[in-house]
Amino acid sequence: MLPSCLYVCILICCNISHCFRLTEVTPLRSLAAGHRKTSTGAIVEWPAHDRLAQLEDGYDRSGSYAVVHISGIPRWLERGRFYDVDRVQQQVGSYVYLHRVAFFQSDEGWYVHGEPYLENLRVKCKVLRHFRGPKTVTLKFRSKKHYKRKLGFRAELTRLQVETFDVLPHNAKWLDEDPIYMPLSRIEQLRKPSSELAKMKRNTIYRLTETEKGLLEGDPLAHFDPVFNQVLIANRTTQL
């Protein structure tokens, strides 16, 4: 009769043998996707990788990803997946571009990081829906003061689906097709954004006619409306 500890070890080894197989390494055989070279000179084959590669669920498993700052929070983004972020002022079905990319790794294996952001890379996302998050309850209490308050709120969220990672050459710009890039890149170079944004607002919003204000529907500078940027930012902010 085998000891209990030895019996458990044999059972674990049998279960592991069903998860992967060890094969001999030949000089002509290369390390393909789903294989990993070990220190013992063998290749570990993971059948789960092959099964995941055959799935047609729209997810990208090439290893390409980007780290993007959204609302000041770094988020790990992968192609084909959706993420819930703070409310984005854009219609459902439209596309938004994320330019605050701090790190990017391609499917070929090369990677690059920004200082602080990459100017020649952006993330194209599609707005799936707007919704409100779960209710969050906050309780305020002061001992011996007969003070107790219970507050609840639901965050306004937007679901974004990552479509593509657009990469341009180092000297190329997005100004022709993406008018939002100009004010964002300009703000990054400002030493005092709080004072410069107020000056930008005085030279743009306050000079609009009533017809132009009706087309813009409020203060578009608060959320960088594409129509506002395309019509006015390129002509007026460059004169500051």
C-alpha positions in Angstrom: 0.0 0.0 0.0 1.4 3.4 -1.0 1.7 6.3 1.4 -0.9 9.0 1.0 1.6 11.7 0.0 3.1 9.5 -2.7 -0.3 8.6 -4.0 -1.2 12.3 -4.3 2.1 13.0 -6.2 1.3 10.3 -8.7 -2.2 11.6 -9.2 -0.9 15.1 -9.8 1.6 13.9 -12.4 -1.1 12.0 -14.3 -3.3 15.1 -14.4 -0.5 17.3 -15.7 0.3 14.8 -18.4 -3.1 15.3 -19.9 -2.6 19.1 -20.0 0.6 19.2 -22.1 3.0 16.9 -23.9 6.9 16.9 -24.1 8.5 16.3 -27.4 12.1 16.1 -28.6 13.7 19.2 -30.0 15.2 18.9 -33.5 17.5 21.5 -35.1 15.1 22.1 -38.0 12.1 22.7 -35.8 11.3 26.3 -34.9 9.4 27.6 -32.0 5.9 28.1 -33.3 2.9 29.8 -31.6 1.7 27.8 -28.7 5.1 26.3 -27.9 7.7 27.2 -25.2 11.3 26.1 -24.9 12.3 24.8 -21.5 15.7 24.5 -19.8 15.7 20.7 -20.3 15.9 20.9 -24.1 12.2 20.0 -24.7 9.2 22.0 -26.1 6.1 22.2 -24.1 3.0 22.0 -26.4 -0.1 23.6 -25.0 -3.2 22.3 -26.8 -5.3 25.0 -25.2 -3.4 27.6 -27.3 -4.3 25.8 -30.5 -8.0 25.6 -29.5 -8.2 29.3 -28.7 -6.6 30.2 -32.0 -9.3 28.3 -33.9 -12.1 30.2 -32.1 -13.8 32.8 -34.3 -15.1 35.1 -31.5 -13.6 38.3 -32.7 -10.9 38.5 -30.0 -7.3 39.3 -31.0 -4.8 36.9 -29.4 -1.8 38.1 -31.3 -0.3 39.7 -28.1 -0.7 43.3 -29.3 -1.8 45.7 -26.7 -1.6 49.3 -25.6 -1.6 51.1 -22.2 -3.8 54.2 -22.6 -4.6 56.9 -20.0 -8.4 57.4 -19.8 -9.6 60.0 -17.3 -6.1 59.9 -15.7 -6.2 56.1 -15.2 -4.0 53.8 -17.2 -6.0 51.1 -19.0 -4.7 47.9 -20.7 -6.4 47.8 -24.1 -6.5 44.9 -26.6 -8.0 44.7 -30.0 -11.5 43.4 -30.2 -12.4 43.8 -26.6 -14.7 46.3 -24.9 -14.1 48.4 -21.8 -16.3 50.6 -19.6 -15.0 54.1 -19.0 -16.4 57.4 -17.8 -19.0 59.0 -20.0 -17.8 60.0 -23.4 -19.7 62.8 -25.2 -20.2 60.9 -28.5 -23.2 59.2 -30.2 -23.7 55.5 -30.1 -22.2 53.8 -33.2 -19.6 56.6 -33.7 -15.9 56.4 -33.3 -13.5 58.1 -30.9 -9.8 58.2 -31.0 -7.6 57.8 -27.9 -4.2 59.7 -28.1 -2.8 59.4 -24.6 -1.0 56.1 -25.4 1.8 55.6 -22.9 3.0 52.1 -24.1 2.4 49.9 -27.2 3.4 46.4 -28.1 2.8 45.1 -31.7 2.0 41.6 -32.8 5.5 41.3 -34.3 7.0 41.7 -30.8 8.5 45.2 -30.9 7.3 47.7 -28.3 7.7 51.4 -27.6 6.9 53.7 -24.8 6.1 57.4 -24.8 7.5 60.4 -23.0 4.9 60.7 -21.7 2.7 59.8 -24.7 3.3 58.5 -28.2 2.5 61.1 -30.8 2.4 58.8 -33.8 0.0 56.2 -32.4 -3.7 56.3 -31.6 -6.4 53.8 -30.6 -9.6 53.8 -32.6 -12.7 52.8 -30.5 -16.4 52.4 -31.3 -19.0 53.6 -28.9 -21.3 50.7 -28.1 -23.7 52.2 -25.5 -24.1 54.7 -22.7 -25.4 53.4 -19.4 -25.2 54.0 -15.6 -23.1 51.8 -13.4 -24.1 50.0 -10.2 -25.2 52.1 -7.3 -22.4 53.1 -4.9 -23.4 53.9 -1.3 -21.2 56.2 0.8 -21.8 56.5 4.6 -20.5 59.5 6.6 -20.4 59.2 10.4 -19.0 61.3 13.2 -18.7 59.9 16.6 -20.5 61.6 19.5 -21.9 64.3 17.1 -25.2 62.7 16.2 -24.1 63.0 12.5 -24.8 60.3 10.0 -25.4 60.7 6.3 -26.0 58.0 3.6 -25.3 59.0 0.1 -25.8 57.0 -3.1 -25.0 57.6 -6.7 -24.6 55.8 -10.0 -21.7 56.7 -12.3 -22.3 57.7 -15.9 -20.3 55.2 -18.1 -19.7 54.5 -21.7 -18.7 51.1 -23.3 -16.0 51.4 -25.9 -14.8 48.6 -28.2 -11.3 48.7 -29.5 -11.2 48.5 -33.2 -7.6 49.1 -34.4 -4.2 50.5 -33.4 -3.2 53.1 -35.9 0.5 53.7 -36.3 2.0 56.4 -38.4 5.6 57.2 -39.3 7.5 59.4 -36.9 7.1 62.6 -38.9 3.5 62.1 -39.8 0.6 64.0 -38.2 -3.1 63.4 -37.6 -4.2 66.9 -38.3 -5.8 66.2 -41.7 -8.3 63.5 -40.7 -8.5 63.9 -36.9 -9.1 67.6 -35.8 -9.1 66.5 -32.1 -5.3 65.9 -32.2 -4.4 69.5 -32.5 -5.8 70.8 -29.1 -4.7 67.6 -27.3 -1.1 67.9 -28.5 -1.2 71.7 -27.8 -2.4 71.1 -24.2 0.5 68.7 -23.6 3.0 71.4 -24.4 1.4 74.1 -22.1 3.1 75.0 -18.9 -0.1 76.4 -17.3 -3.0 74.6 -18.9 -5.6 76.3 -16.6 -4.7 79.8 -17.8 -4.2 78.8 -21.5 -7.5 77.0 -21.7 -9.3 80.1 -20.5 -7.6 82.2 -23.1 -8.5 79.6 -25.8 -12.1 79.8 -24.7 -12.2 83.6 -24.9 -10.7 83.6 -28.4 -13.1 80.9 -29.7 -16.4 80.5 -27.9 -17.0 84.1 -27.2 -16.5 85.1 -30.8 -19.0 82.7 -32.3 -22.2 83.9 -33.8 -25.6 82.7 -32.6 -25.9 80.5 -35.6 -22.6 78.8 -34.9 -23.4 78.4 -31.2 -26.7 76.7 -32.2 -24.8 74.2 -34.3 -22.3 73.4 -31.6 -25.0 72.8 -28.9 -23.4 74.3 -25.8 -19.8 74.4 -24.8 -18.0 71.9 -27.1 -14.6 72.8 -25.7 -15.5 70.8 -22.5 -15.4 67.5 -24.4 -13.5 68.5 -27.6 -16.4 68.2 -30.1 -15.0 67.2 -33.5 -17.2 69.7 -35.4 -16.0 72.6 -33.2 -12.4 71.6 -33.6 -12.6 71.2 -37.3 -14.3 74.5 -38.0 -12.6 76.8 -35.4 -9.6 75.4 -33.6 -7.4 75.1 -36.7 -8.0 78.8 -37.6 -8.1 80.6 -34.3 -6.0 78.8 -31.7 -2.9 78.9 -33.8 -3.0 82.7 -33.5 -2.7 82.7 -29.7 
